[in-house]
Amino acid sequence: MVELGGNGLPQISKGLEGVYVTSSSISKVNGQEGKLYYRGFSIESLSENSNFEEVVYLLINGSLPSKPQLDEITAQLSDNRDLPDGIIKIIKELSGKGHPMDILRTAVSALSSYDKEVSDTSPAANMNKSLRIISKMSSIVAATGRFVSGKEYIAPDKSLDYVENFLYMLNGERPSAEQADIMRNMFILHAEHSTNASTFGTLVAGSTLADIYSAITAGISVLKGPLHGGADEAALRMMREIGDPENTESYIESALEGKKKIMGFGHRVYKAYDPRAKIIKKYLVKYQNGQFDELRKLASIALRAEKLMIDKLGASRGIWPNVDFFAGPVYLAAGIPPELFTPIFATSRSAGWCAHMLDYWKDNKLFRPLEWYTGSIDLEYIPIEKRQ
Ligand SMILES: CC(C)(COP(=O)(O)OP(=O)(O)OC[C@H]1O[C@@H](n2cnc3c(N)ncnc32)[C@H](O)[C@@H]1OP(=O)(O)O)[C@@H](O)C(=O)NCCC(=O)NCCS
């Protein structure tokens, strides 16, 4: 029974702001102090010491793996990288037509038809399917990158780790140590962020006991929007529009005067500097004085914009850089084209989505919120020929 307030209306929390919908021990976002923990480990320590395979294990299983456990999950993530021919055809057909995020959503959805365990809802089958999805999403994104730039599909190389293989399948050559390090970090930093919009979307779909492919497809759909995962690409677009570092302040000032949001700033939970943005910024600072003209310019624009935004809206409004602001130029430095930024975010986040889904199914409850009806009732039905 819902309690109504003194005015006879229920308390409505738009966007579910401030509402707890579930509990979990997967990650903790401390928005006031700008801290993030995966299963109790700070994001800084994982970024410094870990790799993506280990983070997948940690998120899904709840603790760091032993050496044999790490070897096992590494082998599972590597053995599952192949894509069925039908999926490669779908990706090729759609490349150049839809955005890579749309292609990823469609390909992950289609993958369910190739998985013999799709309807097996046992925890073991759900775990197998999760690892297949996490593994194959990186191949889908790499294949999309190949086809979009008019190149042929490259089959996975099982001798490489998850991140190196992704870069190899995308670029056709083994990555440099710096590229691999950037992407190792990007995959770790984006892997999980508690029950945000896309994780919630995943859980809502899964709570109906739809299969995990449906749940992850829902997560991808929710992540696409520029208010969520799409902000990294949008932030880079803005930096390119600014063009010359000297234009940064006037551009931002006039955007704010026009009540426009600056992509890559602000967060529903963080009212302090996003700790992931701090880690990504460390790479960007190096490019300020680097050799590549575009990167040098973008780094300078990003750092000037960051300063101005913090001066204007940081402490006063709690609007700080988020994970997406510095990501664009850093991805470019690793050889990633802008249209793949959000699909890579989704690929990495599939680890968190799967961890939450497997956890939620242990004690599943269908999501069914209420809506306060504000329309009429018992209207008289008027035949169409008599309507005004
Ligand atoms: C992420 C986001 C949706 C969270 O916001 P929210 O909790 O829903 O809060 P709102 O969008 O209602 O914003 C609250 C106020 O802050 C302002 N604000 C929020 N983000 C802003 C930004 N990036 N630039 C300028 N102003 C911003 C809003 O204009 C609003 O101002 P008002 O009260 O004067 O109307 C929002 O900060 C945003 O749109 N950021 C840009 C997109 C982005 O980077 N998304 C990635 C998040 S990881």
Ligand as a Chemical Component Dictionary entry (heavy atoms), coordinates in Angstrom:
data_LIG
# 
_chem_comp.id                   LIG 
_chem_comp.type                 NON-POLYMER 
_chem_comp.pdbx_formal_charge   0 
_chem_comp.three_letter_code    LIG 
# 
loop_
_chem_comp_atom.comp_id 
_chem_comp_atom.atom_id 
_chem_comp_atom.alt_atom_id 
_chem_comp_atom.type_symbol 
_chem_comp_atom.charge 
_chem_comp_atom.model_Cartn_x 
_chem_comp_atom.model_Cartn_y 
_chem_comp_atom.model_Cartn_z 
_chem_comp_atom.pdbx_ordinal 
LIG C1  C1  C 0 24.893 13.225 -15.998 1  
LIG C2  C2  C 0 23.711 14.156 -15.800 2  
LIG C3  C3  C 0 22.527 13.694 -16.665 3  
LIG C4  C4  C 0 23.282 14.049 -14.332 4  
LIG O1  O1  O 0 22.462 15.077 -14.058 5  
LIG P1  P1  P 0 21.170 15.072 -13.138 6  
LIG O2  O2  O 0 21.476 14.542 -11.788 7  
LIG O3  O3  O 0 20.023 14.458 -13.873 8  
LIG O4  O4  O 0 20.972 16.614 -13.023 9  
LIG P2  P2  P 0 20.389 17.604 -14.118 10 
LIG O5  O5  O 0 20.672 17.180 -15.505 11 
LIG O6  O6  O 0 18.972 17.824 -13.726 12 
LIG O7  O7  O 0 21.253 18.890 -13.802 13 
LIG C5  C5  C 0 21.121 19.665 -12.599 14 
LIG C6  C6  C 0 21.591 21.082 -12.883 15 
LIG O8  O8  O 0 22.980 21.065 -13.195 16 
LIG C7  C7  C 0 23.187 21.547 -14.526 17 
LIG N1  N1  N 0 24.149 20.676 -15.199 18 
LIG C8  C8  C 0 24.278 19.330 -15.028 19 
LIG N2  N2  N 0 25.228 18.861 -15.830 20 
LIG C9  C9  C 0 25.716 19.909 -16.519 21 
LIG C10 C10 C 0 26.707 20.021 -17.493 22 
LIG N3  N3  N 0 27.362 18.965 -17.944 23 
LIG N4  N4  N 0 26.956 21.246 -18.015 24 
LIG C11 C11 C 0 26.268 22.316 -17.563 25 
LIG N5  N5  N 0 25.311 22.261 -16.625 26 
LIG C12 C12 C 0 25.039 21.069 -16.110 27 
LIG C13 C13 C 0 21.835 21.431 -15.215 28 
LIG O9  O9  O 0 21.725 22.330 -16.293 29 
LIG C14 C14 C 0 20.902 21.717 -14.086 30 
LIG O10 O10 O 0 20.903 23.115 -13.894 31 
LIG P3  P3  P 0 19.590 23.891 -13.376 32 
LIG O11 O11 O 0 19.335 23.341 -11.992 33 
LIG O12 O12 O 0 20.014 25.314 -13.386 34 
LIG O13 O13 O 0 18.499 23.574 -14.343 35 
LIG C15 C15 C 0 24.093 15.603 -16.182 36 
LIG O14 O14 O 0 25.117 16.090 -15.340 37 
LIG C16 C16 C 0 24.493 15.726 -17.639 38 
LIG O15 O15 O 0 23.624 15.795 -18.516 39 
LIG N6  N6  N 0 25.835 15.763 -17.942 40 
LIG C17 C17 C 0 26.297 15.797 -19.296 41 
LIG C18 C18 C 0 26.258 14.405 -19.914 42 
LIG C19 C19 C 0 27.337 13.493 -19.363 43 
LIG O16 O16 O 0 28.489 13.885 -19.266 44 
LIG N7  N7  N 0 26.935 12.257 -19.061 45 
LIG C20 C20 C 0 27.842 11.246 -18.594 46 
LIG C21 C21 C 0 27.616 10.909 -17.169 47 
LIG S1  S1  S 0 28.832 9.750  -16.600 48 
# 
loop_
_chem_comp_bond.comp_id 
_chem_comp_bond.atom_id_1 
_chem_comp_bond.atom_id_2 
_chem_comp_bond.value_order 
_chem_comp_bond.pdbx_ordinal 
LIG C1  C2  SING 1  
LIG C2  C3  SING 2  
LIG C2  C4  SING 3  
LIG C2  C15 SING 4  
LIG C4  O1  SING 5  
LIG O1  P1  SING 6  
LIG P1  O2  DOUB 7  
LIG P1  O3  SING 8  
LIG P1  O4  SING 9  
LIG O4  P2  SING 10 
LIG P2  O5  DOUB 11 
LIG P2  O6  SING 12 
LIG P2  O7  SING 13 
LIG O7  C5  SING 14 
LIG C5  C6  SING 15 
LIG C6  O8  SING 16 
LIG C6  C14 SING 17 
LIG O8  C7  SING 18 
LIG C7  N1  SING 19 
LIG C7  C13 SING 20 
LIG N1  C8  SING 21 
LIG N1  C12 SING 22 
LIG C8  N2  DOUB 23 
LIG N2  C9  SING 24 
LIG C9  C10 SING 25 
LIG C9  C12 DOUB 26 
LIG C10 N3  SING 27 
LIG C10 N4  DOUB 28 
LIG N4  C11 SING 29 
LIG C11 N5  DOUB 30 
LIG N5  C12 SING 31 
LIG C13 O9  SING 32 
LIG C13 C14 SING 33 
LIG C14 O10 SING 34 
LIG O10 P3  SING 35 
LIG P3  O11 DOUB 36 
LIG P3  O12 SING 37 
LIG P3  O13 SING 38 
LIG C15 O14 SING 39 
LIG C15 C16 SING 40 
LIG C16 O15 DOUB 41 
LIG C16 N6  SING 42 
LIG N6  C17 SING 43 
LIG C17 C18 SING 44 
LIG C18 C19 SING 45 
LIG C19 O16 DOUB 46 
LIG C19 N7  SING 47 
LIG N7  C20 SING 48 
LIG C20 C21 SING 49 
LIG C21 S1  SING 50 
# 
